[in-house]
Amino acid sequence: MVLNDSSKDGVQYKKPTKMSAPEYIDKLLTWAGEQIADPALFPVEPGARFPHGFMKQVKVFINESYRRINKYYSTYNVVYFR
């Protein structure tokens, strides 16, 4: 089974790319980890200020995470559990 709408991130993947479920999950978790570990988005120094537009960036992160997880769940729930 291959997902049609995978990591279309505009950086590494410019258009939807077919990939297997394990590869998709690996890309998803790598992407999420990179976002969370980015000190420009989530400062780690005590007393550091959050960047301008922080809430907008967090909303994009949450929406994109939800979209990707929902895509995976809806695709594989139909295939394997019905």
Secondary structure, 3 states (H helix, E strand, C coil): CEECCCCCCCCCCCCCCCEEHHHHHHHHHHHHHHHHHCCCCCCCCCCCCCCCCHHHHHHHHHHHHHHHHHHHHHHHHHHHHC
